[in-house]
Amino acid sequence: DAFTVDFQDGVNTQVESGAKPDAEVEYTTDGGTPVAHPYEYQRIGSDGPLLLQDVHLTELFGAFDRERIPERVVHAKGAGAHGYFEVTNSEFVKQYSMMDVFSEDGLRTPITVRFSTVGGESGSADEARDPRGFAIKFRTRKGIWDLVMNNTPVFFIRDAAKFPHFIHTQKRNPQTHLKDKDMFWDYLGSNPESLYQVMRLFSDLGTPQGFTHMNGWSGHSYRWIKEDGTWVYVKLYAETMQGVANFTNAEATTIQGENPDYATQDLYERIENGTFPGWTMYAQVLTPSDAEKFKYNVLDLTKDWGFDDVPKTEIGKFYLTQNPSNYFAEIEQAAFSPARMVDGWGPSADPVLQARLFSYSDTHRYRLGVNYMQIPVNCPFAPVANFERDGAMNVLGNQGSRPNYLSTLDPIKLAKRPYVDDLHQQWTGGAVSSLAEVTDIDFDWPRRFWASLSETDQQNLISNIVGHLGGAKSESVRRRQTALFALVDPAFGQAVADGVGVSVDALEFPGVEVPTWANTTRDAKGSTVG
Ligand code: HEM
């Protein structure tokens, strides 16, 4: 008789047994063979050496010894949950983009969200002063779309090559293995384009009350693209329905000691109690010609668009309704990447975004293995057909018997190209000029932010800075950073100067000189100089 083996049966059995209560499943080896007791081991006599033939015991240690995978190089500590995104304003989006996920009001798309701190290791405290990651994976009908946001509209850098330098200074000193305030502020003071993000970080926004009382921003300009290839710049923004709420430095410090997992626990319990956290999603749009005239470079990640400058329009809402049933499988193994894009969504020429398009998939291959997209939490709901084959842990049938090359005998169906993407973006002059040089316009947002703070928030910002910067041993590091605050507002600078024991008149500005061959300056035709 013809007999066929269905490998999927085994997978289904394992998945189903994982969902059963203990009492209904029998204890076995990895091969499914029953074993009498988990503590059982074989030895000679009652106290002699153990036996190599005891494969139950060696398998136990073989698996245990390999439990840890590399933690994320940044954003290592986090928590996440699943839920859905629902479109509320498809008409608005359709004017600018063909993204299927926004195509009809009421359309619900399953999502997974992971929140995180940035600088700490996987066991670090949730209430550390740090930006928060806010990553959303949309399982759209047309493939995976990841929106990998932070809880801040801007970032410390606008030059991709600075990222590893910046991150190294926020992590540990290579010798002492301690967090190092001199390194921390040496980098920031010598790269003054970081100033607005630094001020947000040292305000109480740097210690949000868990993960649900904060907003999310795409940060970069992305592009929305229509079927005819025309496009606009777009930024997305998620506003918390729980209201923005932050801890003071003193409160955050206490909580870090009492419950380092405060935000993780808070998120889990809210969902477990059925009070599902939600956010409203907004879009800001600038046409390419508006972008050229815009007062800031739209490819500069250190500058916000501001809702006064570019109005926001609601496009949808999302809610987190389901805790993971297994944290490692569904959150630790989740791979979010700005490179996971769908038709109608494209990158801008923002250099930091361009670098991210490489970095995430690259780290996923390292952290999770080449076939990381086959891990259930990452696996698209849309079918996948291509010529990538084999590799470690290829567990979904390896695309079966389909040809592993572009075959004329058994041709693969090719999708109609949705549009010819007009990648031309106006890179010269005006709004999009060189990003390397720090000029007075870089103090615009820091000044707007300072002016927007209440007196209490200004005082908290000053004392939060003093508490940290005051710990830098190098006087020049303290002085240089203080001088930057003085350029934002003289009284602000003076207050910090008094707090950290320096005089503000000795201004050392700007910081590190960038050699021209490494500069991002472009000539009049838009090609890179040098
Ligand atoms: C995580 C690189 C800037 C948001 C990561 C990871 C890398 C990385 C390698 C670890 C990913 C993983 O192991 O799964 C970079 C580089 C940047 C950059 C090279 C700039 C050159 C940004 C910016 C944002 C951001 C500007 C937000 C607008 C995130 C988030 C995560 C993350 C939310 C955590 C994702 C998760 O929860 O799994 N980044 N990043 N990053 N990054 Fe970035």
Residues whose N, C-alpha, C, O or C-beta is under 5 A from the ligand:
A	BS01	HEM	R72 V73 V74 H75 R114 S116 G133 F134 A135 V148 M149 N150 F155 A160 F163 W217 S218 G219 A334 A335 F336 V352 A355 R356 S359 Y360 T363 R367
